[in-house]
Amino acid sequence: MRLSSLGPLLAITDFTVAAILRIQIPPSNLLPNPNTLPASTHATLTSGTSPQLDTPLQRGSILEFNNLTTPGSYLLEIFSRDFNFAPYRVDITPEDGTAVIEGVWETYRGARWSDKGPLLGGSSADPANASPQPQIVTVSAKVLTKKNFYEDRPGFDPMSLLKNPMILLAIVALAITFGMPKLMENMDPEMKAEYEEMQKKSPVSGLTRAIQGQGPASGAAGGFDLASWMAGAQQQQGNTKTSGAEAKDAGSIRERKR
């Protein structure tokens, strides 16, 4: 029973003319010279009903499956160490004892199997290929991306310093420090005297004079002492509290006399 059931299958395998699928890797922007691909580059045809087929990279950047006899729908994948290639769908059907590649379509990862991309080759694209002679279908592989296993260390960019607010403040302060004396030298005498008078009345004149190395500024704003003011305020506040306590004691003495 076992031999009788395998007889028709063996007969089909013996008399079926195999189809040939040839994948050419052309030069592209990502891969200018396909001959630099490592020898480990290979392609596979995977189907849910038959064993997986594998072929290595040949001379001339060609991947070839030269014994396709089992009908079915296959997923063509190209594996490389340095590049990612687009996957393809390959449908093989029997016609008059001959294996015919019905079509090779570009497919997409994560999409439904029925969603086919552009037709790249096969009997659907060229009906003249359907003949008793072995069918040879040649398609071009597409390089999607180049694999990058290492993260490039970012270099030093002087322009990135200008994005720091502290650096910008320091540059403005330096410009004021070294640019203001030059402006004062070329300023009209009357305007210069008016500007100096305004600077003396300005509360930030002391800070400006200290930055320019001219010592502390004179005047009420420049001679303001924060420490003395804080000490005087605290002393005044203490005196206020003391006077309030004395007034309370005086009031209690008057009540006793009554």
C-alpha positions as CSV (number, residue, x, y, z in Angstrom):
1,M,0.0,0.0,0.0
2,R,2.8,2.3,0.9
3,L,4.6,1.7,-2.5
4,S,1.4,2.0,-4.5
5,S,0.6,5.4,-2.9
6,L,4.1,6.8,-3.6
7,G,4.2,5.5,-7.2
8,P,2.3,8.4,-8.8
9,L,4.3,11.0,-6.8
10,L,7.6,9.4,-8.0
11,A,6.4,9.4,-11.5
12,I,5.6,13.1,-11.4
13,T,9.0,13.8,-9.9
14,D,10.8,11.8,-12.5
15,F,9.1,13.3,-15.6
16,T,8.7,16.9,-14.4
17,V,11.0,19.4,-16.0
18,A,12.5,21.6,-13.3
19,A,12.3,25.4,-13.4
20,I,15.3,27.6,-12.7
21,L,15.1,30.8,-10.7
22,R,18.1,33.1,-11.0
23,I,18.5,36.1,-8.7
24,Q,21.0,38.8,-9.9
25,I,22.3,41.4,-7.4
26,P,23.0,44.6,-9.4
27,P,25.0,47.6,-8.3
28,S,23.1,50.2,-6.4
29,N,23.8,53.3,-4.3
30,L,24.0,51.2,-1.1
31,L,26.0,48.5,-2.8
32,P,28.2,49.9,-5.6
33,N,30.2,46.7,-6.0
34,P,28.2,43.5,-5.4
35,N,31.4,41.5,-5.7
36,T,32.4,42.6,-2.2
37,L,29.6,40.6,-0.7
38,P,30.9,37.9,1.7
39,A,30.8,34.2,0.8
40,S,28.3,33.6,3.6
41,T,25.6,35.4,1.5
42,H,22.8,33.0,0.6
43,A,19.2,32.8,-0.4
44,T,16.4,30.5,0.9
45,L,13.0,29.4,-0.5
46,T,10.6,28.6,2.3
47,S,7.2,27.0,2.1
48,G,4.8,25.6,4.6
49,T,4.4,22.3,2.7
50,S,7.9,21.4,1.5
51,P,11.4,21.5,2.9
52,Q,13.4,24.7,2.7
53,L,15.7,25.2,-0.2
54,D,19.0,27.0,0.1
55,T,21.6,28.3,-2.4
56,P,24.9,30.0,-1.9
57,L,26.2,33.1,-3.6
58,Q,27.9,32.3,-6.9
59,R,30.5,34.1,-9.0
60,G,29.0,37.2,-10.7
61,S,26.8,38.0,-7.7
62,I,24.2,35.4,-8.7
63,L,21.9,33.3,-6.5
64,E,20.4,30.4,-8.5
65,F,17.8,27.7,-7.7
66,N,18.2,25.2,-10.6
67,N,15.9,22.3,-9.4
68,L,12.5,23.7,-8.7
69,T,10.0,20.9,-9.2
70,T,7.6,21.0,-6.2
71,P,4.6,23.2,-6.8
72,G,3.7,25.7,-4.1
73,S,4.0,29.3,-2.9
74,Y,7.4,30.2,-1.5
75,L,9.0,33.1,0.3
76,L,12.4,34.1,-1.1
77,E,14.8,35.7,1.3
78,I,18.4,36.8,0.8
79,F,20.6,36.8,3.9
80,S,23.8,38.9,4.0
81,R,26.2,40.0,6.8
82,D,26.2,43.6,5.8
83,F,23.0,44.3,3.9
84,N,19.2,43.8,4.2
85,F,17.5,42.6,1.0
86,A,13.8,42.8,0.1
87,P,11.8,39.6,0.4
88,Y,9.9,38.1,-2.6
89,R,7.0,35.7,-3.2
90,V,7.5,32.9,-5.7
91,D,4.6,30.8,-7.0
92,I,5.4,27.5,-8.8
93,T,2.6,25.6,-10.7
94,P,2.7,22.4,-12.8
95,E,1.7,22.7,-16.5
96,D,1.9,19.6,-18.8
97,G,4.5,17.8,-16.7
98,T,6.6,20.9,-16.4
99,A,7.3,23.1,-13.3
100,V,6.4,26.7,-14.2
101,I,7.3,29.7,-12.2
102,E,4.0,31.5,-12.4
103,G,5.3,34.8,-10.9
104,V,7.8,36.5,-8.7
105,W,6.4,39.4,-6.7
106,E,7.9,41.8,-4.3
107,T,6.3,41.3,-0.8
108,Y,6.5,43.2,2.5
109,R,7.3,42.0,6.0
110,G,4.3,42.1,8.2
111,A,1.8,42.2,5.4
112,R,-0.8,39.6,4.4
113,W,0.4,36.9,2.1
114,S,-2.3,37.8,-0.4
115,D,-1.0,41.3,-0.7
116,K,1.4,41.1,-3.6
117,G,3.8,43.8,-4.7
118,P,5.1,44.5,-8.2
119,L,5.4,41.5,-10.6
120,L,9.1,41.0,-11.4
121,G,9.1,37.9,-13.6
122,G,7.5,34.6,-14.4
123,S,5.0,33.2,-16.8
124,S,2.4,35.8,-15.9
125,A,4.8,38.5,-17.0
126,D,6.0,36.6,-20.2
127,P,3.6,33.9,-21.5
128,A,6.3,32.7,-23.9
129,N,8.2,31.2,-20.9
130,A,5.5,28.5,-20.6
131,S,7.1,25.8,-22.8
132,P,8.3,22.2,-22.4
133,Q,11.8,23.5,-22.1
134,P,13.2,24.3,-18.7
135,Q,12.0,27.7,-17.7
136,I,14.6,30.2,-16.5
137,V,13.3,33.3,-14.7
138,T,15.8,36.0,-13.8
139,V,15.0,38.8,-11.3
140,S,17.0,41.6,-9.7
141,A,17.4,41.8,-5.9
142,K,16.8,45.1,-4.2
143,V,19.0,46.3,-1.3
144,L,16.9,47.9,1.4
145,T,19.4,49.1,4.0
146,K,23.0,48.6,5.2
147,K,23.4,46.9,8.5
148,N,25.2,49.0,11.2
149,F,26.3,47.1,14.3
150,Y,28.2,50.1,15.9
151,E,27.0,53.5,16.9
152,D,29.2,56.3,15.6
153,R,30.7,58.5,18.3
154,P,29.5,62.1,17.7
155,G,32.4,64.5,17.1
156,F,33.0,67.9,18.7
157,D,31.0,70.7,17.1
158,P,32.1,74.2,18.1
159,M,28.7,75.6,17.0
160,S,27.0,73.5,19.7
161,L,28.5,75.8,22.3
162,L,26.3,78.6,21.1
163,K,23.3,76.6,22.1
164,N,24.3,76.9,25.8
165,P,22.7,80.0,27.5
166,M,25.6,80.4,29.9
167,I,28.1,80.6,27.0
168,L,25.9,83.3,25.4
169,L,25.7,85.3,28.6
170,A,29.5,85.1,28.9
171,I,30.0,86.3,25.3
172,V,27.6,89.2,25.9
173,A,29.4,90.2,29.1
174,L,32.8,90.1,27.4
175,A,31.4,92.2,24.5
176,I,30.2,94.8,27.0
177,T,33.4,94.7,29.0
178,F,35.8,95.2,26.0
179,G,33.4,97.0,23.6
180,M,32.1,99.7,25.9
181,P,35.5,101.5,26.4
182,K,35.9,101.6,22.7
183,L,32.5,103.2,22.3
184,M,33.2,105.7,25.0
185,E,36.4,106.8,23.2
186,N,34.6,107.6,20.0
187,M,31.6,109.2,21.7
188,D,30.8,112.9,21.6
189,P,32.0,114.8,24.8
190,E,28.5,116.0,25.7
191,M,27.0,112.7,25.1
192,K,29.8,111.1,27.0
193,A,29.2,113.3,30.0
194,E,25.5,112.7,29.9
195,Y,26.1,108.9,29.7
196,E,28.5,109.0,32.7
197,E,25.9,111.0,34.7
198,M,23.3,108.3,33.9
199,Q,25.7,105.6,34.9
200,K,26.3,107.2,38.3
201,K,22.6,107.2,39.0
202,S,22.1,103.6,37.7
203,P,21.8,100.9,40.4
204,V,23.9,98.5,38.2
205,S,26.8,101.0,37.9
206,G,28.7,99.3,40.7
207,L,28.5,96.0,39.0
208,T,29.6,97.5,35.7
209,R,32.6,99.3,37.2
210,A,33.6,96.2,39.0
211,I,33.5,94.2,35.8
212,Q,35.6,96.8,34.0
213,G,38.1,96.8,36.9
214,Q,37.5,100.4,37.9
215,G,36.7,99.7,41.5
216,P,33.5,100.3,43.4
217,A,31.2,103.0,42.2
218,S,30.6,106.2,44.2
219,G,27.2,107.6,45.1
220,A,24.2,106.3,46.9
221,A,23.7,103.3,44.6
222,G,27.3,102.4,44.4
223,G,28.0,102.7,48.2
224,F,25.0,100.6,49.2
225,D,26.1,98.0,51.8
226,L,23.7,95.1,51.9
227,A,25.3,93.6,55.0
228,S,25.0,96.8,57.0
229,W,21.5,97.3,55.8
230,M,20.5,93.8,57.0
231,A,22.2,94.4,60.3
232,G,20.5,97.7,60.8
233,A,17.1,96.3,59.9
234,Q,17.5,93.5,62.4
235,Q,18.6,96.0,65.1
236,Q,15.6,98.2,64.3
237,Q,13.3,95.3,64.5
238,G,14.8,94.3,67.8
239,N,14.4,97.8,69.2
240,T,10.7,97.8,68.1
241,K,10.1,94.5,69.9
242,T,11.9,95.9,73.0
243,S,9.9,99.2,73.0
244,G,6.7,97.1,72.7
245,A,7.6,95.0,75.8
246,E,8.5,98.2,77.8
247,A,5.1,99.7,76.9
248,K,3.4,96.6,78.0
249,D,5.2,96.6,81.3
250,A,4.4,100.3,81.9
251,G,0.7,99.6,81.3
252,S,0.7,96.8,83.8
253,I,2.3,99.0,86.5
254,R,-0.4,101.7,85.9
255,E,-3.1,99.0,86.4
256,R,-1.5,98.0,89.8
257,K,-1.4,101.6,91.0
258,R,-5.1,102.0,90.3
